[in-house]
């Protein structure tokens, strides 16, 4: 058990979770004893500290969120932006669990691989943040948040062999062709 001093509302002097017991230390300060899993006890300090506030990511996201109509979710949706030392993906957008939402009020966490971020130019960083924000979804009918999947999931070799055989592949390729045309027009100016 690990003892953690906490502040509690005097009207509610009970722990919220089953794995927490409430006591007071010798100075009358409430102490929460939390059962820590054996795996967590084996983590090193480096592993525990591998996530940190991604201020640059949040600033880029706020710029995008200020644009009207860009996203299909409320622009005041609480999103936590974090850097991580290393991870398999360049970035990851995930829904917060009920426990995290209860403790922090965040609906989503966008985690960015700092190793990749450090090697990117500004345009690539913006593209990555924009990509992760597009995973944030809100269903107007149910009033619930959700993760939005990618528009297309396909192998390049399938497209080479069978062409634009699915509507989502056609839409994706058309968007790419439009982007190339727009980029070429900018370069010609």
C-alpha positions as CSV (number, residue, x, y, z in Angstrom):
1,X,0.0,0.0,0.0
2,X,1.1,3.5,-0.8
3,X,0.0,6.5,1.3
4,X,-1.0,9.6,-0.6
5,X,-2.1,12.8,1.3
6,X,-5.3,14.2,-0.3
7,X,-7.7,17.1,0.2
8,X,-11.3,15.9,0.7
9,X,-14.6,17.8,0.7
10,X,-15.6,17.7,4.4
11,X,-19.1,16.6,3.5
12,X,-17.8,13.6,1.6
13,X,-15.2,11.8,3.6
14,X,-15.3,8.5,1.8
15,X,-13.1,7.0,-0.9
16,X,-14.7,6.6,-4.4
17,X,-13.0,3.3,-5.4
18,X,-12.9,-0.1,-3.6
19,X,-9.1,-0.3,-3.7
20,X,-8.8,2.9,-1.6
21,X,-9.1,3.2,2.2
22,X,-9.2,6.4,4.0
23,X,-7.3,7.2,7.2
24,X,-5.7,10.2,8.9
25,X,-2.0,10.7,9.7
26,X,-0.8,11.9,13.1
27,X,-1.5,15.5,12.1
28,X,-5.1,14.8,11.1
29,X,-4.4,15.1,7.4
30,X,-6.5,12.6,5.3
31,X,-4.4,9.8,3.8
32,X,-5.6,7.6,1.0
33,X,-4.1,4.2,0.9
34,X,-4.0,2.9,-2.7
35,X,-3.3,-0.7,-3.5
36,X,-0.7,-0.6,-6.3
37,X,-0.4,-3.6,-8.6
38,X,2.9,-5.5,-8.5
39,X,3.6,-4.5,-12.1
40,X,3.4,-0.8,-11.2
41,X,5.8,-1.3,-8.3
42,X,8.4,-2.7,-10.8
43,X,8.3,0.3,-13.0
44,X,11.3,2.6,-12.9
45,X,11.1,6.3,-12.4
46,X,12.0,6.9,-16.1
47,X,9.0,4.8,-17.2
48,X,6.7,6.7,-14.9
49,X,7.9,10.1,-16.2
50,X,7.8,9.3,-19.9
51,X,4.7,11.4,-20.5
52,X,4.6,15.2,-20.3
53,X,2.5,18.2,-21.3
54,X,2.7,18.8,-25.0
55,X,2.3,22.6,-25.0
56,X,3.3,23.0,-28.7
57,X,0.7,20.4,-29.8
58,X,-2.0,22.1,-27.8
59,X,-1.1,25.5,-29.4
60,X,-1.4,24.0,-32.9
61,X,-4.7,22.3,-32.0
62,X,-6.1,25.5,-30.6
63,X,-5.3,27.2,-33.9
64,X,-7.2,24.5,-35.8
65,X,-10.1,24.6,-33.3
66,X,-10.5,28.3,-33.8
67,X,-11.5,27.7,-37.4
68,X,-15.2,27.4,-37.8
69,X,-16.7,24.2,-39.1
70,X,-13.4,22.3,-39.5
71,X,-14.3,19.5,-37.0
72,X,-17.5,17.6,-36.2
73,X,-17.2,17.9,-32.5
74,X,-17.7,20.9,-30.1
75,X,-14.6,23.0,-30.1
76,X,-14.6,23.2,-26.3
77,X,-14.2,19.4,-26.0
78,X,-11.7,18.8,-23.2
79,X,-8.6,17.2,-24.8
80,X,-5.3,16.5,-23.0
81,X,-2.2,16.8,-25.2
82,X,0.8,14.7,-24.1
83,X,4.3,13.9,-25.4
84,X,5.7,10.4,-24.9
85,X,9.4,9.5,-25.2
86,X,8.8,6.7,-27.7
87,X,5.9,4.7,-29.0
88,X,5.1,2.6,-32.0
89,X,2.8,5.2,-33.7
90,X,3.6,8.8,-34.5
91,X,0.5,9.9,-32.6
92,X,-2.5,8.4,-30.9
93,X,-6.0,9.8,-30.1
94,X,-7.8,7.8,-27.4
95,X,-11.0,8.2,-25.4
96,X,-10.6,8.7,-21.7
97,X,-11.8,5.9,-19.5
98,X,-14.6,6.7,-17.0
99,X,-12.1,6.8,-14.2
100,X,-9.9,9.3,-16.0
101,X,-12.9,11.4,-17.0
102,X,-14.1,11.4,-13.3
103,X,-10.7,12.5,-12.1
104,X,-9.8,15.0,-14.8
105,X,-12.9,15.9,-16.9
106,X,-10.9,15.2,-20.2
107,X,-12.8,13.3,-22.9
108,X,-9.8,12.5,-25.1
109,X,-6.0,12.2,-24.8
110,X,-3.9,13.0,-27.9
111,X,-0.4,11.5,-27.3
112,X,2.4,12.4,-29.7
113,X,5.7,10.5,-30.1
114,X,8.3,13.1,-29.1
115,X,11.1,11.4,-30.9
116,X,9.2,11.7,-34.2
117,X,8.0,15.2,-33.4
118,X,11.5,16.4,-32.9
119,X,12.5,15.4,-36.4
120,X,9.5,17.0,-38.1
121,X,9.2,20.4,-39.8
122,X,6.3,22.8,-38.9
123,X,4.1,21.7,-41.7
124,X,4.4,18.0,-40.8
125,X,3.7,18.8,-37.1
126,X,0.5,20.6,-38.1
127,X,-0.5,17.6,-40.3
128,X,0.0,15.2,-37.5
129,X,-2.0,17.3,-35.0
130,X,-4.8,17.8,-37.6
131,X,-4.8,14.0,-38.2
132,X,-5.2,13.2,-34.5
133,X,-7.9,15.8,-34.1
134,X,-9.9,14.2,-36.9
135,X,-10.2,11.1,-34.7
136,X,-12.2,13.1,-32.2
137,X,-15.9,12.5,-32.9
138,X,-19.2,13.5,-31.5
139,X,-22.5,11.8,-32.4
140,X,-25.2,14.6,-32.5
141,X,-28.0,12.0,-32.2
142,X,-26.8,10.3,-29.0
143,X,-24.8,13.3,-27.6
144,X,-21.8,11.0,-27.0
145,X,-18.2,11.3,-28.0
146,X,-16.5,8.6,-30.1
147,X,-13.3,7.8,-32.0
148,X,-13.5,8.4,-35.7
149,X,-11.7,5.8,-37.8
150,X,-9.5,6.5,-40.8
151,X,-11.3,7.2,-44.1
152,X,-9.6,4.4,-45.8
153,X,-7.7,1.2,-44.9
154,X,-6.0,-0.3,-47.8
155,X,-2.7,-1.7,-49.2
156,X,-1.0,0.2,-52.0
157,X,-0.4,-3.2,-53.7
158,X,-4.2,-3.9,-53.9
159,X,-4.7,-0.5,-55.5
160,X,-1.9,-1.2,-58.0
161,X,-3.4,-4.6,-58.9
162,X,-7.2,-3.8,-58.8
163,X,-7.3,0.0,-59.1
164,X,-9.9,2.1,-57.3
165,X,-12.2,-0.8,-56.5
166,X,-13.9,0.7,-53.4
167,X,-15.6,4.0,-52.9
168,X,-13.4,5.0,-49.9
169,X,-10.3,4.3,-51.9
170,X,-11.7,6.5,-54.8
171,X,-12.5,9.4,-52.4
172,X,-9.0,9.1,-50.8
173,X,-7.2,9.1,-54.1
174,X,-9.3,12.0,-55.4
175,X,-8.5,14.0,-52.3
176,X,-4.8,13.3,-52.9
177,X,-5.0,14.4,-56.5
178,X,-6.7,17.6,-55.5
179,X,-4.0,18.3,-52.9
180,X,-1.3,17.7,-55.5
181,X,-3.0,20.2,-57.9
182,X,-3.4,22.8,-55.2
183,X,0.3,22.4,-54.2
184,X,1.5,22.7,-57.8
185,X,-0.6,25.9,-58.2
186,X,1.0,27.4,-55.1
187,X,4.4,26.6,-56.4
188,X,3.6,28.3,-59.7
189,X,2.6,31.5,-58.0
